[in-house]
Amino acid sequence: MTVLRSTVILVAISLVAAGCGGSDETKSSVSAKDRIAACLEQQPDATQGDCEGWEKDRQLGDDGKHQDHESMS
């Protein structure tokens, strides 16, 4: 009985772990180039380098907005 319980628990943990930790890049249909272009359009005070850096750090939304941009003054 203990072996069966251990096996069931191991399988359950494996299934949960397999569904977690996916890459953010696979969830978006928007390319990095499009996010950078939208960033420049949405935030006229941002430079190309700013937007590229934010994209590299995964801080740009699909709409091109920097996650913390509103708090930056």
C-alpha positions in Angstrom: 0.0 0.0 0.0 2.9 2.4 0.8 4.5 1.8 -2.6 1.2 2.5 -4.4 0.7 5.7 -2.4 4.3 6.8 -3.1 3.9 6.1 -6.8 0.7 8.1 -7.0 2.2 11.1 -5.1 5.3 11.0 -7.4 3.2 10.9 -10.5 1.0 13.8 -9.2 4.0 15.9 -8.4 5.6 15.2 -11.8 2.4 16.2 -13.6 2.2 19.5 -11.6 5.9 20.2 -12.3 5.5 19.5 -16.0 2.8 22.2 -16.3 4.8 24.9 -14.4 7.7 27.1 -15.4 7.0 27.5 -19.1 8.7 30.2 -21.0 7.0 33.6 -21.3 8.1 33.8 -24.9 5.9 30.8 -25.9 2.8 32.5 -24.5 3.0 35.6 -26.7 2.3 35.8 -30.4 3.9 39.3 -30.6 7.5 39.4 -31.7 10.2 41.3 -29.8 10.6 43.6 -32.8 6.8 44.5 -32.6 7.0 45.1 -28.9 10.0 47.4 -29.3 8.2 49.3 -32.1 5.0 49.6 -29.9 7.2 50.8 -27.0 8.6 53.6 -29.1 5.1 54.6 -30.2 3.5 54.3 -26.7 6.3 56.1 -24.8 7.8 59.0 -26.9 10.3 59.8 -24.1 11.8 56.3 -24.4 14.8 55.7 -26.7 15.4 52.7 -29.0 18.0 51.5 -26.4 15.5 51.9 -23.6 12.9 49.8 -25.3 15.5 47.1 -26.4 16.8 46.9 -22.9 13.3 46.5 -21.4 12.5 43.8 -24.0 15.8 42.0 -23.1 14.8 42.1 -19.4 11.3 40.9 -20.3 9.7 44.1 -19.0 7.7 45.0 -22.0 4.1 44.0 -22.4 2.7 42.9 -25.8 1.3 46.4 -26.2 4.8 47.8 -25.8 4.3 49.4 -22.4 7.1 49.1 -19.9 5.8 47.5 -16.7 7.0 50.2 -14.4 6.9 53.1 -16.8 4.1 55.0 -15.1 6.0 55.1 -11.9 9.1 56.5 -13.7 9.0 60.3 -13.6 
